[in-house]
Amino acid sequence: MLPLTGKTAHVITERLFRIGARDWMGHGSALGAVGLCIGLWIRAKTVDQGERGNAERRALFVGLWAPTLWLMGDSLRDHEPRRRPRFRL
């Protein structure tokens, strides 16, 4: 069953690439998730003590998106055509 998992992941990223997703979108989304996490964490410090735990858990949950989105961007990069390096004479 393990080989199917890798093939399934490849099929998913290939489908995402065909509909227009690019590597920079995944990387930008990961950076946005980090920013959102920091914003939610700062906001969690302004709510009352009773709701602070829930607000902090929400910030940590959003912070876990960043590695996933970054790796999706890396996987999408594998589907982009390779550019030949230009040599200057």
N, C-alpha and C positions, 0 to 999 in steps of 0.2 A: 503493500500500500504506500510506502514512502515515495517511490518514484512518481506516483500520481499526484502527490501533493506539490512537488516542484513543477510538474507540467500544468497543474491547475493554476498555480501562481503565475506562470508564464502566460497562460491564456488570458487571465484577468488583466495583466498589465498590457498585453497586446491589444486587447479590446479597448482599454482606456486610451492607448495611444491612437488607435484608429478613430476614436470619436473626438480627438483633439487635445487630450491631456499631454502636457510636456513636462520635462524634468524640473524646469524652473517653477512650475506651478506647485509641485510637491514640496520643493525646498522653501518657496515663499510661504506656503501654508504652514510649514513647520515653524518658521520664524514668527509667523502671526500667532500660532498657538502658544509659543513661549511668551510673547507680549501679552496675550489675553490672560495667560496664567498669572503673570506678574500683576496685571491689573486687577484680577479677581482676588489675588492674595492681599493686595493693598486694601481693596474694598472690604475684605473680610475683617480687617483690623478696625473698621469704622462701625460695624454692626454690634448690637448688644451681645452680652456673654452667652445668652441662650441660643442664639443662631450662629455664633461664630464657628462652631465645629462643623456645621453643615456648609457654611461658606468656604471654609478651608478645604473640606473634602472636594467641593466643586472645583476649586482652583487646582488641586492635585490631579483630579480626573482630567481636566483640560490639559494639564502639563504632560500627561501620558500620551497625548495625541502626537506630540512633536516627533518622537523617534519613528513612529509608524509612518507619518507623512513624509519624513525625510527619506526613509527607505523606499517608499513608493516612488519618490522622485528619482532615486538611484536606479530602481528597476526600470522606470520609463526611459532613462538615459540609454539603457541597453538596446532599445528599439529604434533609436535615432540613427540615421545613416552616418557612417564615419566620414569625417572630413580629412582630406589629404592635407598634410602640412605644406605650406607654401615656402619655397626656398627662394631667397634673394640672391641674385648673382652680382 
